[in-house]
Amino acid sequence: MRTYLRMAGLGALLALAGVPAFSAEIKPSPEVESTGKLSIANTLDFAPFEYLDADGKQTGIIIELAGEVAKLVNAELDVQRTPFPSMIPGLAAGRFKIAWETFSAKPDRLKQVDFVMFIKAGIAASTTPDKKDSFSGDMPLCGKRIGVSAGSVSDFLVDTMSKECVEKGKDAIEKSVFNSSTDIVQAVLSDRVDARMDDATSSSYFEVTSKGQLVVLPTLYDVAPLGMAIAKDDPATADMMVAALAELFKNGKYQEILDKYGMGAYAIKEPYFVNSMESLRAE
């Protein structure tokens, strides 16, 4: 009882001082405590999650979320720019503790790292506003000209979907392969393809930034949770990040930041830890 009263009293004092009482419940990892920094590996080149704005300032969904987490653990945010292919090896080698990107959990990755899931995504089709109504029914892509990036998830997904169209007695999808997302966008705008298939989050962001030149169709394919990668068997870091993100979910900052970048539809119910494929949740 005494402990409870002391904690209640501390909470009241913190509230009066303008410091959130919940920060006492989020225990910084030993590294954060010793350095005073929340260090994350990040590419800084994948809008809307992380990028440099016109003034060279770091910004984006992950950068803003990380900044809010740093405040909760009373630390300075330190973004270590790192190429994506180097992140999981870097975690495994102990070069850093957190690689905050949008990783999907896969068996081979889980042998080397753990994850804290914080968002979901899938594959979506984008088209021009005048063609939107032509994509209807339960298999809206059948018979359409669809652009994809070479070797991407969309590339293989469209092949599977096209076979399903034929099996159901519908026209096959006419797939066109491009080397970059920019090329696909131009192909849609110039009517060389009817739509582009790409990561749903980046598609939604382009819908916002293009001022409506392309619109995202409502159906999501291959929906899956995405998360940051944490060094394997590092419960202190994992617990800190889950607790801090949980507070951002609770106080509305998480949704506010996602909505700011047009990503509100990709919110998950709560952040959670994943160290095996069995830990993944269906959203």
C-alpha positions in Angstrom: 0.0 0.0 0.0 2.8 2.4 0.9 4.5 1.7 -2.5 1.2 2.4 -4.3 0.7 5.7 -2.4 4.2 6.8 -3.2 3.7 6.1 -6.9 0.4 7.9 -6.9 2.0 10.9 -5.2 4.9 10.8 -7.7 2.4 10.7 -10.5 0.6 13.8 -9.2 3.9 15.7 -8.8 4.9 14.8 -12.3 1.6 15.9 -13.7 1.9 19.2 -11.9 5.4 19.6 -13.3 4.2 19.0 -16.8 6.0 15.7 -17.2 3.9 12.7 -18.3 3.5 10.3 -15.4 3.6 7.3 -17.9 7.3 7.9 -18.6 8.1 6.3 -15.3 6.5 3.0 -16.6 8.7 3.0 -19.7 12.1 1.7 -18.7 15.0 2.8 -20.9 17.3 0.1 -22.1 20.8 0.0 -20.5 22.2 1.5 -23.8 19.8 4.4 -23.7 20.5 5.0 -20.0 24.2 5.1 -20.5 24.4 7.1 -23.7 21.4 9.4 -23.3 20.6 8.6 -26.9 17.9 6.5 -28.7 20.0 5.3 -31.7 18.2 3.8 -34.7 19.5 2.5 -38.0 17.5 4.0 -40.8 17.9 4.5 -44.6 16.4 8.0 -44.7 15.3 7.4 -48.3 11.9 5.8 -48.3 9.1 8.3 -48.2 6.7 8.6 -46.4 8.5 6.6 -43.7 11.8 8.4 -43.7 13.4 11.0 -46.0 15.1 14.3 -46.2 12.8 17.3 -46.9 13.7 20.2 -49.2 15.7 21.8 -46.4 17.6 18.6 -45.7 15.8 17.9 -42.5 15.0 14.3 -41.4 11.3 13.6 -41.5 8.7 11.0 -42.2 6.5 8.6 -40.2 9.3 6.6 -38.6 11.4 9.7 -37.8 8.5 11.4 -36.1 7.5 8.3 -34.2 11.1 7.8 -33.1 11.3 11.4 -32.0 8.2 10.8 -29.8 9.7 7.6 -28.3 13.0 9.5 -27.6 11.0 12.1 -25.6 9.3 9.3 -23.6 12.6 7.8 -22.5 14.2 11.3 -22.0 16.8 10.7 -24.7 18.2 12.4 -27.8 17.2 10.7 -31.1 20.3 9.6 -33.1 19.5 8.4 -36.6 22.4 6.3 -38.1 21.9 6.3 -41.8 22.4 2.7 -43.0 21.7 0.8 -46.3 18.8 -1.5 -46.0 20.7 -4.7 -46.8 23.2 -3.9 -44.0 20.6 -3.7 -41.3 20.0 -7.2 -40.2 23.7 -8.2 -40.5 24.5 -5.1 -38.5 22.0 -6.0 -35.7 23.4 -9.6 -35.7 26.9 -8.3 -35.4 26.0 -5.9 -32.5 26.7 -2.7 -34.4 23.4 -1.2 -33.3 20.4 -2.3 -31.3 17.4 -1.1 -33.4 16.9 -1.0 -37.2 13.7 1.0 -37.6 12.3 0.3 -41.0 9.2 -1.5 -42.3 10.4 -5.1 -42.1 8.2 -8.1 -42.7 8.8 -11.0 -40.4 10.2 -14.0 -42.2 11.6 -17.3 -40.9 15.2 -16.5 -42.2 15.1 -13.1 -40.6 13.8 -14.4 -37.3 16.9 -16.6 -37.0 19.0 -13.4 -36.6 16.7 -10.7 -35.2 13.4 -10.1 -33.4 10.7 -7.5 -34.3 8.4 -5.0 -32.8 5.4 -4.6 -35.1 3.9 -1.1 -35.5 2.0 -0.9 -38.8 0.5 -3.1 -41.5 0.7 -2.9 -45.2 -0.2 -4.8 -48.3 -0.2 -4.5 -52.1 -2.7 -2.1 -53.7 -3.5 -0.9 -57.2 -3.6 2.8 -58.2 -5.2 4.3 -61.3 -6.4 7.6 -62.6 -9.7 9.0 -61.2 -11.5 8.6 -64.6 -10.8 4.8 -64.6 -11.5 4.1 -61.0 -15.1 3.0 -61.6 -14.0 0.5 -64.2 -12.4 -1.6 -61.5 -15.3 -3.4 -60.0 -16.5 -6.8 -58.8 -14.6 -9.3 -56.7 -11.7 -9.6 -59.2 -11.3 -6.0 -60.4 -7.9 -6.5 -62.1 -8.9 -9.2 -64.5 -8.6 -8.0 -68.1 -6.7 -4.9 -67.1 -3.2 -3.7 -68.1 -1.2 -3.6 -64.9 2.3 -2.2 -64.4 4.7 -3.7 -61.8 8.3 -3.2 -60.7 10.6 -6.0 -61.9 11.2 -8.7 -59.2 8.9 -7.1 -56.7 6.2 -8.8 -54.7 3.7 -7.2 -57.1 5.4 -8.8 -60.1 4.8 -12.3 -58.8 1.4 -11.5 -57.2 0.0 -10.3 -60.6 1.1 -13.6 -62.2 -0.9 -15.5 -59.6 -3.9 -13.3 -59.9 -3.9 -13.6 -63.6 -4.1 -17.4 -63.4 -7.0 -17.1 -61.0 -8.7 -14.8 -63.5 -8.4 -17.4 -66.2 -9.5 -20.2 -63.9 -12.7 -18.2 -63.1 -13.4 -17.7 -66.8 -12.3 -14.0 -66.9 -9.7 -12.3 -69.0 -6.1 -12.6 -68.0 -4.2 -9.6 -66.6 -1.9 -8.0 -69.1 1.3 -7.4 -67.1 3.9 -4.8 -68.0 7.3 -4.8 -66.1 9.2 -1.6 -65.3 12.5 -0.8 -63.6 11.2 1.9 -61.3 8.1 3.2 -59.6 8.4 6.5 -61.4 8.3 4.7 -64.8 5.1 2.9 -63.8 3.4 6.1 -62.6 4.2 7.8 -65.9 2.8 4.7 -67.8 -0.5 5.1 -65.9 -0.7 8.8 -66.5 0.0 8.3 -70.2 -2.6 5.5 -70.5 0.0 2.8 -71.4 -1.3 0.8 -68.5 -4.5 0.9 -66.6 -3.1 0.8 -63.1 0.1 0.2 -61.1 0.5 -2.4 -58.4 2.8 -1.4 -55.5 3.2 -1.3 -51.8 0.0 0.1 -50.4 1.6 2.6 -48.0 3.8 4.2 -50.7 0.8 4.2 -53.1 -1.3 6.0 -50.5 1.4 8.5 -50.0 1.7 9.2 -53.7 -2.1 9.7 -53.8 -1.7 12.5 -51.3 1.4 14.1 -52.8 0.2 13.8 -56.4 -2.9 15.9 -55.6 -5.2 13.2 -56.9 -3.5 12.3 -60.2 -3.7 8.7 -59.1 -6.2 7.2 -56.6 -5.7 4.0 -54.7 -8.3 1.3 -55.2 -9.9 0.0 -51.9 -8.8 -3.7 -52.1 -5.6 -4.7 -50.3 -3.7 -7.8 -51.2 -1.2 -9.8 -49.1 -1.9 -7.7 -46.0 0.8 -8.3 -43.4 2.2 -6.5 -40.2 5.5 -4.7 -40.5 7.9 -3.8 -37.8 11.3 -2.6 -36.7 14.1 -5.1 -36.2 15.6 -5.5 -32.7 18.8 -7.4 -31.9 18.0 -11.0 -31.1 17.4 -11.8 -27.4 17.5 -8.2 -26.2 14.4 -8.0 -24.0 15.4 -4.6 -22.5 15.3 -2.9 -25.9 12.2 -4.8 -27.0 10.3 -4.0 -23.8 11.2 -0.3 -24.0 10.1 0.0 -27.6 6.8 -1.9 -27.1 6.0 0.2 -24.0 6.8 3.5 -25.6 4.9 2.8 -28.8 1.9 1.6 -26.7 1.8 5.0 -25.0 1.9 6.7 -28.4 -1.1 4.5 -29.5 -2.9 5.4 -26.3 -2.3 9.2 -26.4 -3.2 9.5 -30.0 0.2 10.5 -31.4 0.6 7.3 -33.4 -2.7 7.8 -35.3 -2.0 11.5 -35.7 1.4 10.9 -37.3 0.0 8.2 -39.6 -2.9 10.4 -40.6 -0.5 13.3 -41.4 1.1 11.3 -44.1 -2.1 9.7 -45.4 -1.3 6.3 -43.8 -4.1 6.2 -41.2 -5.7 3.1 -42.8 -2.6 1.1 -42.1 -2.7 1.5 -38.3 -2.6 -1.7 -36.2 -4.5 -2.3 -32.9 -1.4 -2.2 -30.7 2.4 -2.7 -31.0 3.7 -6.2 -30.2 6.8 -8.3 -30.0 7.6 -11.0 -32.5 10.3 -13.6 -32.1 8.7 -16.4 -34.1 6.3 -16.8 -37.0 3.7 -18.1 -34.5 3.8 -14.6 -32.8 2.5 -12.8 -35.8 -1.1 -11.6 -35.5 -3.8 -11.3 -38.2 -5.0 -7.7 -38.5 
